[in-house]
Structures are given as structure tokens and as C-alpha cells.
């Protein structure tokens, strides 16, 4: 999981500092992409294919049942 997509989106939105970005995903690779892009936080969501354990092992800052639980 290379961070190219995150970096491209940052450029498109005028964001230079990855510490202003949160990565949200439902797979361990989503979490790894956020870590490699140096995002401030990586949130795993259980509404997809990842399990709580797999997302935490990948390095998720927090694991949520749904994106609607993001505060």
C-alpha cells in the first residue's frame, strides 16, 4: 500500500502537511497506506472486510463500528 493516492489528494486539495489528514479504511492495507503517508491518524471501520484485530495489528489509531461513529 503505497501512499501515492493520499499524496495526490493532498496536492489536489492544497494540503501540504500529512498531519492534517486522517485515513479511514476497512482493510489493513488502508491503515498501512495512512501510516506510510504519515497521516495524523488511521481509523479502521468494521463496516467492511477488516476485523478489529487485523485493523489494530496493522496500526489503526482506533477501530470504529461504522464511519458514523467518527467524532
HELIX and SHEET records of a PDB file:
HELIX    1   1 UNK A    4  UNK A   12  1                                   9    
HELIX    2   2 UNK A   18  UNK A   20  5                                   3    
HELIX    3   3 UNK A   28  UNK A   36  1                                   9    
HELIX    4   4 UNK A   52  UNK A   58  1                                   7    
HELIX    5   5 UNK A   67  UNK A   69  5                                   3    
SHEET    1   A 3 UNK A  22  UNK A  25  0                                        
SHEET    2   A 3 UNK A  41  UNK A  45  1                                        
SHEET    3   A 3 UNK A  62  UNK A  64  1                                        
END                                                                             
